[in-house]
Amino acid sequence: MPPPLLSGKRHHEASVFTPENLLREARRQLSVPEGAVAPVCVLDPDGDILRYLDRNGRLEANPNWACYHTTLHDFSLDGLALGIIGCAVGASFAVLLAEQLFASGCRLLISVTSSGQILSLRKPPYFILIEKALRDEGTSYHYLPAAEYVSIPDALLELFEDDLPGLAEPLARGAVWTTDAPFRETRSAIELCRSKGILAVEMEAAALYAFARARGHPVICFAHITNRMASAAGDFEKGAAAGSIEALRLIQATASRWLAHNNESR
């Protein structure tokens, strides 16, 4: 028997509960005015980027964000308008927010998530463009039929054929393992992923890519390799400003290239 998670799914059937209707009621109850969010938005599961921007006085709460659960902050990078939500941890929460962001006017979503090293490319910290994610979570199965992996939309992968400018180190690329249960990252599970050539483990990419493919929205996920699952003391060193400075360079370069590729304004 298939597990209940895989039973009775009708992936082409429309949902009765929609982000647009949720936002309508939130606007009414919270007295939020009509208006769009920034064209490019960022999910920052660890919250380090948001806290760095806040310490430097670069954030302003978006008045049009009608979410019950979070605050969306606006900021700018080299004249580029962006929005950011911190501490969006886990597959289901990330997709809950992605649905509402695109319903609110977002045109590109970038996720930069702290990740555990599976296969060593070099000493952490460093960044990986997530090309595909092992679907060891639940949310993706509500958007796409069962499969072992889900990949970044093909058109977005083309953006990275040439190196991004301004980064301290070349951007690595590869597969990750998306899990719902970080404290069940057992030795045997890690070895299985290593045997598959998986580079890192994180908690959002598979669900975000399934959402992106099902809904036709552009989502790009990066893994910030910061740790070895705390298996030794002194782990989770992320670099200058908890990795935020280099993460912002990566976000700026990615967003600028996407906007130019799509002939969109900044």
C-alpha positions in Angstrom: 0.0 0.0 0.0 1.3 3.5 -0.8 1.6 5.8 2.2 -1.3 8.1 2.7 0.8 11.1 1.6 0.8 9.7 -1.9 -2.8 8.6 -2.1 -5.7 10.5 -3.7 -3.7 13.3 -5.1 -5.2 15.2 -8.1 -2.3 17.5 -9.0 -4.2 19.3 -11.8 -7.2 20.0 -9.6 -7.6 23.6 -8.4 -7.4 24.3 -4.7 -10.5 25.6 -2.9 -8.3 27.6 -0.5 -6.2 30.1 -2.4 -3.6 32.6 -1.4 -5.6 35.4 -3.1 -8.6 34.7 -0.9 -6.5 34.5 2.2 -4.8 37.8 1.4 -8.2 39.4 0.7 -9.4 38.5 4.2 -6.1 39.5 5.8 -6.3 42.9 4.2 -9.8 43.4 5.5 -9.0 42.2 9.1 -5.6 43.8 9.4 -6.5 47.0 7.5 -3.7 46.5 4.9 -3.9 48.7 1.8 -3.9 47.3 -1.7 -0.5 47.4 -3.3 2.4 45.2 -4.6 5.5 43.8 -2.9 9.0 44.2 -4.4 9.5 42.5 -7.7 12.3 40.3 -6.3 11.9 38.8 -2.8 14.2 36.7 -0.6 13.6 33.9 1.9 16.2 34.0 4.6 15.5 30.9 6.8 18.3 31.6 9.3 17.5 35.3 9.6 21.1 36.4 9.4 20.7 38.5 6.3 17.7 40.3 7.7 19.4 41.0 11.0 22.5 42.4 9.2 20.4 44.7 7.1 18.4 45.8 10.2 21.6 46.6 12.2 22.7 48.8 9.3 19.4 50.6 9.1 18.5 49.3 5.7 15.1 47.8 6.3 11.6 49.2 6.0 8.4 47.2 6.7 6.4 46.8 3.5 2.9 48.3 4.1 1.2 46.1 1.5 2.2 42.7 2.9 -1.1 41.2 4.1 0.4 38.0 5.7 -0.9 36.8 9.1 2.4 35.1 10.0 5.3 37.3 8.9 6.6 40.8 8.2 8.0 41.5 4.8 10.8 44.1 4.8 12.0 46.2 1.8 15.6 47.1 1.1 17.7 48.0 -1.9 20.9 46.7 -3.4 22.7 48.8 -6.0 19.3 50.5 -6.9 17.5 47.2 -7.0 14.3 47.0 -4.9 13.9 43.8 -3.0 11.8 42.3 -0.2 13.0 39.9 2.5 11.3 37.5 5.0 13.5 36.1 7.8 13.3 32.8 9.6 11.1 31.0 7.0 12.3 27.6 8.0 11.0 24.4 6.5 9.3 23.2 3.3 5.7 23.9 4.2 6.3 27.4 5.6 8.5 28.4 2.7 5.9 27.4 0.2 3.1 29.0 2.2 5.0 32.3 1.9 6.0 31.7 -1.7 2.3 31.3 -2.7 1.4 34.6 -1.0 4.4 36.5 -2.3 3.6 35.7 -5.9 0.0 36.5 -5.3 1.1 39.9 -4.0 3.2 40.9 -7.0 6.6 39.1 -6.6 8.1 38.1 -9.9 11.2 36.3 -8.7 11.9 34.5 -5.4 15.4 33.7 -4.1 16.0 31.4 -1.2 19.4 31.3 0.6 19.4 28.6 3.3 22.0 27.4 5.7 22.9 23.8 4.8 24.9 20.9 6.1 27.8 19.5 4.1 27.4 15.9 2.7 30.2 15.8 0.1 33.1 18.1 0.7 33.9 20.5 -2.1 36.0 22.7 0.2 36.1 24.0 3.7 32.8 25.8 4.7 31.4 28.3 4.3 30.6 28.4 0.6 27.5 28.6 -1.6 25.9 26.1 -4.0 23.3 26.7 -6.7 20.8 24.0 -6.0 20.2 22.3 -9.3 17.9 19.5 -8.0 16.7 18.3 -4.6 15.9 14.9 -3.2 12.3 15.0 -2.1 12.5 13.7 1.5 9.7 16.1 2.7 6.0 16.3 2.4 5.0 19.5 0.7 6.3 18.8 -2.8 4.0 15.8 -3.2 1.0 18.0 -3.0 2.3 19.9 -6.1 3.9 17.3 -8.3 3.5 13.5 -8.7 5.9 11.3 -6.8 9.5 11.2 -8.0 12.9 11.0 -6.4 14.1 14.5 -7.3 12.7 17.9 -8.4 14.9 20.3 -10.4 15.2 24.0 -10.8 13.1 25.2 -13.8 15.2 24.8 -16.9 15.0 28.5 -18.0 16.5 29.6 -14.7 19.4 27.2 -14.9 20.4 29.0 -18.1 21.1 32.1 -16.1 24.2 30.4 -14.6 25.9 29.3 -17.8 28.4 32.1 -17.1 29.9 32.9 -13.7 28.1 35.5 -11.7 30.1 38.7 -11.2 31.3 40.1 -7.9 31.5 36.9 -5.9 34.5 36.1 -3.7 34.6 32.5 -4.9 33.0 30.6 -7.9 29.5 29.4 -7.3 29.3 25.6 -6.9 26.4 23.6 -8.4 24.7 20.3 -7.6 22.1 18.3 -5.8 20.9 18.6 -2.2 18.8 16.5 0.2 15.6 18.3 1.5 14.5 16.9 4.8 11.6 17.7 7.1 13.4 16.2 10.1 16.9 17.7 10.7 17.4 15.7 13.9 16.9 12.5 12.0 19.9 13.0 9.8 21.3 9.5 10.7 24.6 8.1 9.6 23.0 5.7 7.2 20.8 8.4 5.6 23.9 10.6 5.1 25.9 7.8 3.6 23.0 7.0 1.2 22.9 10.7 0.1 26.7 10.7 -0.3 26.5 7.6 -2.5 24.0 9.5 -4.8 26.5 12.4 -5.1 24.4 14.8 -3.0 26.4 17.8 -1.8 24.3 19.1 1.2 21.2 18.8 3.3 18.7 21.6 3.9 14.9 22.0 4.5 13.2 24.0 1.7 14.5 23.5 -1.8 12.5 20.4 -3.0 9.2 22.0 -2.0 10.0 25.4 -3.5 11.1 23.8 -6.8 7.9 21.7 -6.9 5.8 24.8 -6.3 7.8 26.7 -9.0 7.2 24.0 -11.6 3.6 23.4 -10.7 2.7 27.1 -10.6 5.1 28.4 -13.3 6.8 30.9 -11.0 10.6 31.5 -11.0 12.3 30.3 -7.8 16.0 30.0 -7.3 17.4 28.2 -4.3 21.0 28.5 -2.9 22.5 26.3 -0.2 24.9 28.2 2.1 27.2 25.4 3.3 27.9 26.4 6.9 28.3 23.2 8.9 28.9 19.5 9.2 25.8 18.8 11.2 27.5 20.1 14.4 29.4 16.8 14.6 32.4 18.7 16.1 32.8 21.8 18.2 33.3 25.1 16.4 30.8 24.4 13.6 28.4 26.8 11.9 31.0 29.5 11.2 29.4 31.4 8.3 31.9 34.1 7.5 31.9 37.9 7.8 28.6 39.2 9.3 27.3 35.6 9.5 27.8 35.2 5.8 25.4 38.1 5.0 27.8 40.2 3.0 28.6 37.4 0.5 24.9 36.3 0.5 23.9 39.8 -0.5 26.4 39.8 -3.3 25.0 36.5 -4.6 21.4 37.8 -4.3 22.3 41.1 -6.2 24.1 39.3 -9.0 21.3 36.7 -9.4 18.5 39.2 -9.4 20.3 41.6 -11.8 21.0 38.8 -14.3 17.4 37.6 -14.1 16.0 41.1 -14.6 18.3 41.7 -17.6 17.5 38.3 -19.1 13.8 39.0 -18.9 14.0 42.7 -19.9 12.5 43.7 -16.6 13.0 47.0 -14.8 14.8 47.3 -11.6 
